[in-house]
Amino acid sequence: MNILRRCQLKCTGASKTVAAVTAQKEPEAEKLPATPHIETPVPPRGDIKRIGVFPVIFVDSRKDSYSKKIKAMVTQKSICEELKKQDLKIDFDIIDDAEVGKFKSDYKIDNFDSFVVNFGQMYVEKITMKNILDGIKPEVVMGKLFTINASKLKKMCQSKGIDYALFVKVKIPLQSNVESGIVVAMNLYSMENPQKPAVNEKWDKINDPKYVKTKIPRMAKYFKRYMQKQIGL
């Protein structure tokens, strides 16, 4: 009888041991670390330059059919078309008359002619009551913009995300003074230094209107040379 009891106890203990082992949870599989989220890098805007092409400035002393012929040759469109042929990584922003009017109003600009300067020429800021009231100090500069105009130019361009500003000026003399010839000038400003033109070229004593149009490819040539030299485009 004792032998039977001991056997029952051993069997019962063994059953409890098996049940306990069976009740244990299987070890969980090892979790792999989550794959980190990597954002696709956005290409920097710096590799594409933005050029603001302002309306051609005409100083027209004739205002006749002769003048109209010249104005039809030199336009924002013809300038941009020639610049695009240079195959540079550049975006063009053609500043229209409405934007020019807004700039004049917002930044108190009387005439955009003041943004075209001649290389090596001295300019003296006039002392007027208006300048005094506007807080503009007398200034003498050589071949560059007055400080106040450079500041206005930079603000205008920053408002449109423009890196460079291109101005072209054509001066048409009176018929009685035709010997002096037509004058074509270009000023390209970098917003890194908006006071002095990065490219400053002028062609004067052009007596035949048909030669005016040939200056546009010349402008594009100087423009491309500067871009390749300065920023490697």
NORWO-V203274 format. One record per pair of residues at least 24 apart in sequence whose C-alpha atoms are under 8 Angstrom apart, sorted by the first residue. I is the first residue (numbers start at 1). J is the second residue. D is the distance in whole Angstrom. If there is no record, write none. Layout:
i={I:I}
j={J:J}
d={D:D}
This chain:
i={47:48:48:48:49:49:49:49:49:49:50:50:50:50:50:50:50:50:51:51:51:51:51:51:51:51:51:52:52:52:52:52:52:52:52:52:52:53:53:53:53:53:53:53:53:54:54:54:54:54:54:54:55:55:55:55:55:55:56:56:56:56:57:57:57:57:57:57:58:58:58:58:59:59:59:59:60:60:60:61:61:61:62:62:62:62:67:69:70:70:73:73:74:74:74:78:79:79:82:82:82:83:83:83:83:86:86:88:88:89:93:103:107:113:114:114:115:115:115:116:116:116:116:116:116:117:117:117:117:117:118:118:118:118:118:119:119:119:119:143:144:144:144:145:145:146:147:149:150:150:151:151:153:154:154:157:162:163:163:164:164:164:164:165:165:165:178:179:179:180:180:180:181:181:181:182:182:182:182:184:184:186:188:198:199:199}
j={89:89:90:91:89:90:91:162:163:164:90:91:92:93:161:162:163:164:90:91:92:93:162:163:164:165:166:92:93:94:95:157:162:163:164:165:166:80:92:93:94:95:165:166:167:94:95:96:165:166:167:168:94:95:96:97:167:168:167:168:169:170:112:113:167:168:169:170:169:170:171:172:169:170:171:172:171:172:173:172:173:174:172:173:174:175:172:209:209:212:212:213:212:213:216:216:216:220:216:217:220:217:220:223:224:220:224:224:233:233:162:156:152:169:145:149:145:149:167:167:168:169:185:186:187:143:144:145:187:200:143:144:200:201:202:143:144:200:201:196:195:196:197:195:196:195:195:195:194:195:194:195:194:191:194:191:191:190:191:188:189:190:191:189:190:191:207:205:207:205:206:207:205:206:207:206:207:209:212:212:215:219:223:226:223:226}
d={7:6:6:7:7:5:6:8:6:8:6:5:6:7:7:5:5:7:7:6:5:6:6:6:5:6:7:6:5:6:7:8:6:8:6:5:6:8:7:6:5:6:6:5:7:6:5:7:7:6:6:8:8:7:7:7:7:8:7:5:6:7:7:7:8:6:5:6:6:5:6:7:8:6:5:6:6:5:7:6:5:5:7:7:5:7:7:8:6:7:7:6:8:7:8:8:6:8:7:6:6:8:5:8:8:7:7:8:6:6:8:7:6:8:8:8:7:7:7:7:8:7:8:7:6:6:6:7:7:8:6:8:7:8:8:5:8:6:8:7:6:5:7:5:6:7:7:8:5:5:8:8:7:6:6:8:8:6:6:7:5:5:6:5:7:8:7:7:7:6:8:8:4:5:5:5:6:8:8:7:8:7:8:8:7:7}
